[in-house]
Amino acid sequence: MAAPRASWDHAYEKGLVDIMLDHNNPIYRGQNGWTAEGWTRITNTLNQKFPLAHFTKQQIQEKDKDLKGNYKVVRDSRKQSGTGWDDTLCIIIAEPIIWDKLIKDNLRVKKFRSKPFMLFKSLATLHEGVIASGDLNFVSIPQVDLTSDAISPMDSSTNGLNHISSTNVDDGMSSSDLQRQGASRTDEPEATTSTNSEQKGALPVKKRKQSQIAVVLEDYMDFRKKQYAKLVDELKESKQDDIFSIGNCVAALEPMEDLSVAEKAKALRLFKCPMNREIFINPKDSNLRLYWLKEEISEM
């Protein structure tokens, strides 16, 4: 008989990932995954952290598999061309046409279109051994093909040093002699480069392409602002769910004088279920709420 599905929230998920990171060593995790002792320690530690949860090892293993799947789909989506990543909000940034393609490739990513994945960095550390950063795949920008005339000072210096290294150096030369020789060598290509650039008009080309980059970045920033505003609106709408949080249920339960301490302790177990929390909070009649609660406790 399969174990009943556990009621997970973000606090439980974060607690599980933090505990796994604490136990991520060869004693509890081998090449093929977590050891039996590792799963036992993780299960016991999580239940000590959340005494009302009563998670089983199987439930924790299923949640670990689920989180790993979410991490992989977000990681792979970030690698797709045209996608960006907001490292603060932990959300994928992409235009609607790109989102349609991502969802078509993997339906699982759909829930992260407007939902942040706050555990991404921790899961990257757990499964990849690195801390993920949005710098790796920020935004796709057309590559600028600068002309060969636009040689940077670094390139010129390097050419000069290479020229010096290929020259036979007398053992008696001092360091100041070498510096003077390097300076004279470096001045030559810089002067030539400056003359060629003025003749061929490379500078206007470079400015024109820089302005193209500025336009692309400006368009992207406008798009990012719109995405951020949309996310804020959706998060405001989701605040309605906070009314039925465990904290609000406990705050409503504690003043109920018609329940004993033992009955209140049993009632706390009911609040693991989101549906029970809604039923408990919604009634405006306190007597109706009390009657429902006693009925549920009697069936436990």
C-alpha positions in Angstrom: 0.0 0.0 0.0 1.5 3.4 -1.0 2.1 5.9 1.6 -0.2 9.0 1.7 1.2 12.1 0.0 2.7 14.5 2.4 1.6 18.1 2.6 4.7 20.2 1.7 5.2 23.9 1.8 8.2 26.1 1.1 9.5 26.0 4.7 9.5 22.2 4.7 11.2 22.0 1.3 13.9 24.5 2.3 14.4 22.7 5.6 14.9 19.4 3.7 17.4 20.9 1.2 19.4 22.6 4.1 19.6 19.3 6.0 20.7 17.5 2.8 23.5 20.1 2.3 24.6 19.5 5.9 24.8 15.8 5.3 26.3 16.0 1.8 29.5 14.0 2.5 30.9 10.5 1.7 29.5 9.2 5.0 25.9 9.7 4.0 26.1 10.0 0.3 27.9 7.7 -2.1 28.4 7.7 -5.9 25.0 6.1 -6.4 23.1 8.5 -4.1 22.2 8.7 -0.4 23.1 5.7 1.8 20.5 4.0 4.0 22.1 5.7 7.0 21.9 9.0 5.2 18.2 8.7 4.5 17.6 7.7 8.2 19.6 10.7 9.5 17.9 13.1 7.1 14.4 11.8 8.0 15.1 12.0 11.7 16.6 15.5 11.5 13.8 16.9 9.4 11.1 15.5 11.8 13.1 17.0 14.7 13.1 20.4 13.0 9.3 20.1 12.2 7.8 17.9 15.0 4.2 18.2 13.6 5.2 17.0 10.1 5.7 13.3 10.8 7.4 12.7 7.4 8.3 9.2 6.4 11.5 8.2 4.6 9.5 7.4 1.5 7.8 10.8 1.5 11.2 12.5 1.8 12.6 10.4 -1.0 9.7 11.4 -3.3 10.1 15.1 -2.5 13.8 14.9 -3.2 13.1 13.3 -6.6 10.5 16.1 -7.3 12.9 18.9 -6.3 15.6 17.4 -8.4 13.3 17.2 -11.4 12.3 20.9 -10.9 15.9 21.9 -10.6 16.9 20.1 -13.9 14.1 21.6 -15.9 14.9 25.1 -14.7 18.6 24.6 -15.3 18.1 23.3 -18.8 15.6 26.1 -19.6 18.2 28.7 -18.6 20.6 27.3 -21.2 18.1 27.9 -24.1 18.8 30.8 -26.4 16.7 33.9 -25.7 16.2 33.2 -22.0 17.6 35.2 -19.0 17.7 34.7 -15.3 16.9 37.2 -12.5 19.3 36.1 -9.7 17.4 38.2 -7.1 13.8 37.0 -7.9 15.0 33.5 -9.0 12.8 33.5 -12.1 13.3 32.7 -15.8 13.0 35.8 -18.0 11.9 35.2 -21.6 9.5 36.6 -24.2 6.1 34.8 -24.6 7.3 33.1 -27.9 10.3 31.7 -26.0 8.1 30.5 -23.1 5.8 28.7 -25.6 8.8 26.8 -26.9 10.1 26.0 -23.4 6.7 24.6 -22.3 6.4 22.7 -25.6 9.8 21.0 -24.9 9.0 20.3 -21.3 5.5 20.9 -19.8 7.0 20.8 -16.3 8.6 24.3 -16.7 5.1 25.9 -17.2 4.6 26.4 -13.4 7.8 28.5 -13.3 6.5 31.0 -15.8 5.1 33.2 -13.0 6.5 31.4 -10.0 10.0 31.9 -8.6 12.2 28.9 -7.8 13.9 30.1 -4.6 15.7 26.8 -4.0 17.6 26.9 -7.3 21.0 28.0 -5.9 20.8 25.5 -3.0 19.9 22.6 -5.3 22.7 23.6 -7.7 25.1 23.4 -4.8 23.7 20.0 -3.8 23.6 18.4 -7.2 26.3 20.2 -9.2 28.7 21.2 -6.4 28.6 24.8 -7.6 26.6 27.9 -6.8 24.5 28.9 -9.9 24.7 32.5 -11.0 22.6 34.4 -13.5 25.9 35.7 -15.0 26.3 32.5 -17.0 23.3 33.0 -19.3 22.0 36.5 -18.8 20.7 37.5 -22.2 21.5 36.8 -25.9 23.0 39.8 -27.6 24.1 39.9 -31.2 27.9 39.5 -31.3 29.8 42.6 -32.5 32.3 41.9 -35.2 34.8 44.7 -34.8 37.2 45.4 -37.6 40.8 44.3 -37.3 41.8 48.0 -37.2 40.4 48.4 -33.8 43.3 46.9 -31.9 43.2 47.3 -28.1 46.1 48.5 -26.1 46.4 45.1 -24.5 46.9 43.5 -28.0 49.5 46.0 -28.9 51.4 45.4 -25.6 51.2 41.7 -26.1 52.6 42.0 -29.7 55.4 44.1 -28.3 56.3 41.6 -25.6 56.2 38.8 -28.1 58.6 40.7 -30.3 61.0 41.2 -27.4 60.8 37.5 -26.5 61.9 36.6 -30.0 64.9 38.9 -29.9 68.2 37.7 -28.8 68.8 39.4 -25.4 72.3 40.0 -24.2 73.0 38.6 -20.7 74.5 42.0 -19.8 71.3 44.0 -20.5 69.7 45.6 -17.5 66.0 45.7 -16.7 65.8 49.3 -17.7 67.3 48.5 -21.1 64.7 45.9 -21.6 61.9 48.3 -20.7 63.2 50.9 -23.1 63.4 48.3 -25.9 59.8 47.2 -25.1 58.6 50.8 -25.2 60.1 51.5 -28.5 58.7 48.3 -30.0 55.2 49.0 -28.6 55.1 52.6 -29.9 55.4 51.4 -33.5 52.2 49.3 -33.9 50.2 51.9 -32.0 51.2 54.6 -34.3 50.5 52.5 -37.4 47.1 51.4 -36.0 46.1 55.0 -35.3 46.9 56.0 -38.9 45.1 53.0 -40.4 42.0 53.6 -38.3 41.7 57.3 -39.4 42.2 56.3 -43.0 39.7 53.5 -43.1 37.0 55.2 -40.9 36.9 52.3 -38.4 36.0 54.6 -35.5 32.5 55.5 -36.9 31.8 51.8 -37.5 32.6 51.0 -33.9 30.4 53.8 -32.6 27.6 52.6 -34.8 27.8 49.1 -33.6 28.0 50.3 -30.0 24.8 52.2 -30.5 23.1 49.0 -31.8 24.1 47.2 -28.6 22.7 50.0 -26.5 19.3 49.7 -28.4 19.3 45.9 -27.7 20.0 46.4 -24.0 17.4 49.1 -23.7 14.8 46.8 -25.2 15.7 44.0 -22.9 15.6 46.3 -19.8 12.1 47.4 -20.8 11.0 43.8 -21.2 12.5 42.9 -17.9 10.7 45.7 -16.1 7.4 44.5 -17.6 8.1 40.9 -16.4 8.9 42.2 -12.9 5.7 44.3 -12.7 3.7 41.3 -13.9 5.3 39.0 -11.2 4.7 41.6 -8.5 1.0 41.7 -9.4 0.7 37.9 -9.3 2.5 37.8 -6.0 0.0 40.3 -4.6 -2.9 38.1 -5.7 -1.3 35.1 -4.1 -1.2 36.8 -0.7 -4.8 35.7 -0.3 -3.4 32.2 0.4 -1.5 33.6 3.4 -4.8 34.0 5.2 -5.0 30.2 5.5 -1.4 29.8 6.8 -0.6 27.5 9.7 0.3 30.5 11.8 -3.1 32.1 11.4 -4.8 28.8 12.2 -2.8 28.4 15.4 -3.5 32.0 16.4 -7.2 31.2 16.0 -7.0 27.9 17.8 -5.1 29.0 21.0 -7.8 31.2 22.5 -10.5 28.5 22.1 -11.4 27.8 25.8 -13.8 24.9 25.0 -10.9 22.7 23.9 -8.4 21.0 26.2 -4.6 21.1 25.6 -4.7 17.5 24.2 -7.5 18.4 21.8 -5.6 21.5 20.6 -2.5 19.3 20.1 -4.6 17.0 17.9 -6.0 19.9 16.0 -2.6 21.1 15.0 -2.2 17.9 13.0 -5.2 18.8 11.0 -3.5 22.0 9.8 -1.0 20.1 7.7 -3.7 19.9 5.1 -4.4 23.1 3.2 -8.1 22.2 2.8 -8.5 21.8 6.5 -7.0 25.2 7.1 -9.4 26.8 4.7 -12.4 25.1 6.3 -11.2 26.1 9.8 -10.6 29.8 8.9 -13.5 30.6 6.6 -16.5 30.2 9.0 -17.5 33.5 10.7 -19.5 31.6 13.3 -17.1 30.5 16.1 -19.5 27.8 17.3 -19.6 26.3 13.8 -15.8 26.3 13.7 -15.6 24.7 17.1 -18.2 22.0 16.2 -16.3 21.1 13.0 -13.0 20.9 14.9 -14.4 18.6 17.5 -15.9 16.3 14.9 -12.5 16.1 13.1 -10.6 15.4 16.3 -13.0 12.6 17.3 -12.3 10.8 14.1 -8.5 10.9 14.5 
